[in-house]
Amino acid sequence: MSIIINIDVVMAQRKMRSNELAEKIGITKANLSILKTGKAKAIRFSTLEKICKALDCQPGDILEYRSDE
């Protein structure tokens, strides 16, 4: 099972930098980097909600499932 994080794609579409998004959602640049690289083990719904609000998108725009098969 693979969950792909597409925050970079949505950020590029919105022309938003990591520093700006981190500031808007109230997390550190380091934690945002962990999310963007897919190294995070979990994400809080409250953080996901803030990301979606800041990027004006839906959770499905950010998260994608790809089968390992």
Rosetta silent file (secondary structure, phi, psi, omega in degrees, C-alpha in Angstrom):
SEQUENCE: MSIIINIDVVMAQRKMRSNELAEKIGITKANLSILKTGKAKAIRFSTLEKICKALDCQPGDILEYRSDE
SCORE:     score description
SCORE:     0.000 S_00000001
   1 L     0.000  131.513  179.042    0.000    0.000    0.000 S_00000001
   2 E  -132.541  124.070  173.062    1.373    3.395   -0.958 S_00000001
   3 E  -102.471  122.411 -179.212   -0.082    6.759   -0.123 S_00000001
   4 E  -100.350  132.935  179.422    1.370    9.477   -2.336 S_00000001
   5 E  -100.540  121.500 -177.325    1.458   13.059   -1.065 S_00000001
   6 L  -109.748   32.621 -179.932    0.915   15.638   -3.817 S_00000001
   7 H   -60.814  -40.681 -179.880    1.310   18.831   -1.795 S_00000001
   8 H   -57.365  -42.468 -178.303    4.133   19.982   -4.113 S_00000001
   9 H   -62.879  -48.012 -178.369    1.894   19.676   -7.167 S_00000001
  10 H   -67.168  -39.262  177.831   -0.945   21.682   -5.618 S_00000001
  11 H   -61.582  -41.690  179.142    1.494   24.270   -4.245 S_00000001
  12 H   -64.203  -40.989  178.516    2.998   24.732   -7.707 S_00000001
  13 H   -62.891  -33.729 -178.672   -0.450   25.159   -9.232 S_00000001
  14 H   -91.231   -2.378 -177.354   -1.222   27.836   -6.609 S_00000001
  15 L    54.770   47.666 -179.545    2.255   29.407   -6.945 S_00000001
  16 L  -115.358  136.922  179.083    2.801   29.087   -3.193 S_00000001
  17 L   -88.636  158.724 -179.738    6.169   28.560   -1.535 S_00000001
  18 H   -58.194  -43.363 -179.586    6.829   26.179    1.355 S_00000001
  19 H   -58.130  -44.264 -178.262    7.614   29.041    3.744 S_00000001
  20 H   -65.455  -45.270 -179.867    4.278   30.692    3.014 S_00000001
  21 H   -64.930  -44.409  179.488    2.259   27.489    3.417 S_00000001
  22 H   -57.955  -42.573  179.597    4.051   26.525    6.642 S_00000001
  23 H   -65.952  -42.877 -178.405    3.301   29.956    8.078 S_00000001
  24 H   -64.710  -36.280 -176.024   -0.369   29.867    7.009 S_00000001
  25 H   -97.400   -5.909  173.920   -1.042   26.457    8.543 S_00000001
  26 L    77.814   36.011  173.157    1.092   26.952   11.648 S_00000001
  27 L  -126.214  165.566 -179.443    3.705   24.202   11.293 S_00000001
  28 L   -75.658  158.995  176.721    7.458   24.345   10.913 S_00000001
  29 H   -62.095  -34.560  179.282    9.139   24.221    7.513 S_00000001
  30 H   -64.164  -44.258  179.166   10.810   20.987    8.645 S_00000001
  31 H   -67.550  -36.717  176.083    7.461   19.314    9.407 S_00000001
  32 H   -64.179  -39.423  177.962    6.029   20.510    6.093 S_00000001
  33 H   -61.862  -40.608  177.354    9.057   19.023    4.354 S_00000001
  34 H   -61.647  -41.712  177.012    8.409   15.670    6.065 S_00000001
  35 H   -64.334  -46.498 -175.592    4.824   15.758    4.786 S_00000001
  36 H   -63.780  -35.045 -177.752    5.863   16.766    1.266 S_00000001
  37 L   -84.106   -5.237  179.045    8.440   13.991    0.948 S_00000001
  38 L    80.014   13.626 -179.071    5.993   11.328    2.120 S_00000001
  39 L   -86.613   -7.546  179.603    8.084   10.431    5.166 S_00000001
  40 L   -71.392  141.068  177.745    5.281   11.248    7.617 S_00000001
  41 L   -86.393  -21.275 -177.527    3.627    8.271    9.294 S_00000001
  42 L  -158.801  164.406  173.356    0.383   10.187    9.925 S_00000001
  43 L  -141.048  135.021  178.228   -1.324   13.526    9.454 S_00000001
  44 L   -73.494  144.778  177.566   -3.872   15.088   11.762 S_00000001
  45 H   -60.724  -34.766  179.713   -7.218   15.920   10.241 S_00000001
  46 H   -64.524  -38.137  177.069   -6.867   19.439   11.635 S_00000001
  47 H   -68.771  -43.287  177.586   -3.573   19.870    9.729 S_00000001
  48 H   -59.870  -41.049  178.437   -5.084   18.405    6.569 S_00000001
  49 H   -62.451  -43.375  178.871   -8.004   20.809    6.925 S_00000001
  50 H   -64.380  -39.871  178.267   -5.644   23.787    7.263 S_00000001
  51 H   -62.904  -45.901 -179.620   -3.654   22.687    4.204 S_00000001
  52 H   -63.109  -38.967  179.329   -6.841   22.331    2.154 S_00000001
  53 H   -66.613  -45.204 -177.990   -8.060   25.748    3.296 S_00000001
  54 H   -66.281  -34.849 -177.734   -4.717   27.436    2.542 S_00000001
  55 H   -98.256   -0.178 -179.313   -4.427   25.797   -0.897 S_00000001
  56 L    51.154   59.353 -177.702   -8.150   25.967   -1.693 S_00000001
  57 L  -143.513  178.734  177.513   -8.295   22.269   -2.537 S_00000001
  58 L  -104.495  155.616  178.154   -9.833   18.963   -1.476 S_00000001
  59 H   -54.022  -35.099  179.186   -8.022   16.199    0.486 S_00000001
  60 H   -67.115  -18.251  175.159   -8.119   14.036   -2.649 S_00000001
  61 H   -74.666  -24.106 -175.246   -6.045   16.660   -4.466 S_00000001
  62 H   -99.491  -39.467 -175.626   -3.270   16.112   -1.917 S_00000001
  63 E  -106.368  136.519 -179.468   -3.527   12.405   -1.074 S_00000001
  64 E  -138.594  139.410  176.737   -3.394    9.585   -3.630 S_00000001
  65 E  -103.404  132.886  174.144   -3.425    5.805   -3.209 S_00000001
  66 E  -129.557  129.308  178.382   -1.334    3.592   -5.478 S_00000001
  67 L   -69.608  145.979  178.231   -1.336   -0.178   -5.243 S_00000001
  68 L   -77.758   -9.511 -175.437    2.035   -1.896   -4.839 S_00000001
  69 L   -71.895    0.000    0.000    1.057   -4.539   -7.366 S_00000001
